[in-house]
Amino acid sequence: MDNLVFEKTKSTLAVNFNAQTGVLELSGSSYPENTSEFYQPLIEWIQKYFLEVTKKLTLNIKIDYLNSSSIKFLSDIIDKLENYHKSSGEVEINWYYKEDDDDMMEMGEEIKEDVTFTFNLISA
C-alpha cells in the first residue's frame, strides 16, 4: 500500500499517512475551498488501510485551525477510526494543541469523550 503525502498550503493541512508504520499525521490549518475534494482521498486511504494492512493506526493531529466543514470531515475520519477499533483494530490519537489555544484544547476534549480508544491530549 502506498503512503499518502500532501504538502501544506495556506488553506490545507499537511498530510503524511505512512502505511508501513501506521502513523498518520495532520498538521496546519484547514479551510479549503472544496473541503470534500481535499478530505475524500484521506478517507479512502484510511478505509483501504483497514482492509489491507489491519495493524495499529496512530493519528497525530497538530491542527491550529479548522473551519466548520473541515470539522465535519475530521469527525467522519474519527468515526471510521472508532468503527475500526470496535472491530478489534488498535487505534490511538495524539491531539496536540498550543498551550494558549483553548478552542483546539476544548475540541480535543469533546472528541475524547466520544471515543473508546486511546486519545491523548498533548499541550505543546
C-alpha positions in Angstrom: 0.0 0.0 0.0 1.3 3.4 -0.9 1.8 6.3 1.5 -0.4 9.4 1.2 1.5 12.7 1.4 0.2 16.2 0.7 2.2 19.3 1.2 0.7 22.0 3.5 -0.7 25.0 1.7 -2.2 28.3 3.1 -5.6 26.7 3.4 -5.0 22.9 3.6 -3.3 20.6 6.0 0.0 18.8 5.6 -0.8 15.1 5.3 1.6 12.3 6.0 0.0 8.9 6.1 2.6 6.1 6.3 1.3 2.6 5.5 4.4 0.9 6.8 4.4 2.4 10.3 0.7 3.0 10.6 1.4 6.6 11.7 -0.8 9.3 10.2 -0.1 13.0 10.7 -2.3 16.0 10.0 -0.8 19.4 10.7 -1.6 23.1 9.9 -4.8 24.9 9.1 -7.8 23.6 7.2 -10.2 25.9 5.3 -10.1 24.6 1.8 -12.4 26.0 -0.9 -13.6 22.5 -1.7 -13.4 20.5 1.6 -14.8 17.3 0.1 -12.2 17.3 -2.6 -9.4 17.6 -0.1 -10.6 15.1 2.5 -12.1 12.4 0.3 -8.6 10.9 -0.6 -7.8 10.8 3.1 -11.0 8.9 4.0 -10.5 6.5 1.1 -6.8 5.9 2.1 -7.9 5.1 5.7 -10.6 2.7 4.5 -8.1 0.9 2.3 -5.6 0.7 5.2 -8.2 -1.0 7.3 -8.8 -3.6 4.6 -5.2 -4.2 3.5 -2.9 -3.6 6.5 -5.1 -4.1 9.6 -2.4 -3.2 12.2 -2.3 -0.4 14.8 -3.1 3.1 13.5 -1.8 6.2 15.3 -3.2 9.6 14.2 -1.1 12.6 15.2 -3.2 15.8 15.0 -1.4 19.1 15.1 -4.0 21.5 13.8 -4.3 25.1 14.7 -7.5 26.0 12.8 -10.5 24.1 11.3 -13.4 25.7 9.5 -16.9 24.1 10.1 -16.8 21.9 7.0 -13.3 20.6 7.9 -14.6 19.7 11.4 -17.3 17.6 9.8 -14.8 15.7 7.7 -12.4 15.2 10.7 -15.4 13.9 12.7 -16.0 11.4 9.8 -12.4 10.2 10.0 -12.6 9.8 13.7 -15.9 7.9 13.4 -14.1 5.5 11.0 -11.3 5.0 13.5 -13.9 4.3 16.2 -15.5 1.6 14.0 -12.1 0.1 13.3 -11.4 0.0 17.0 -14.8 -1.6 17.7 -14.0 -4.3 15.2 -10.8 -5.1 17.2 -8.4 -2.7 15.4 -5.9 -0.8 17.6 -6.2 3.0 17.4 -4.5 5.9 19.1 -4.9 9.6 18.6 -2.4 12.2 19.8 -4.1 15.6 19.8 -1.5 18.3 20.0 -2.7 21.9 20.8 -0.9 25.1 21.7 -0.9 25.8 25.4 -2.9 29.1 24.9 -5.3 27.7 22.3 -8.4 26.9 24.3 -10.6 26.3 21.3 -8.4 23.4 20.0 -8.0 22.0 23.5 -11.7 22.0 24.1 -12.3 20.4 20.7 -9.9 17.6 21.6 -11.6 17.2 25.0 -15.0 16.9 23.3 -13.8 14.3 20.8 -12.0 12.3 23.6 -15.4 11.9 25.4 -16.9 10.3 22.3 -14.3 7.6 21.6 -13.3 4.3 23.2 -9.8 4.1 22.0 -6.6 5.8 23.4 -6.8 9.6 23.0 -4.0 11.7 24.3 -4.3 15.5 24.7 -0.8 17.0 24.5 0.0 20.6 25.2 2.8 21.8 23.0 
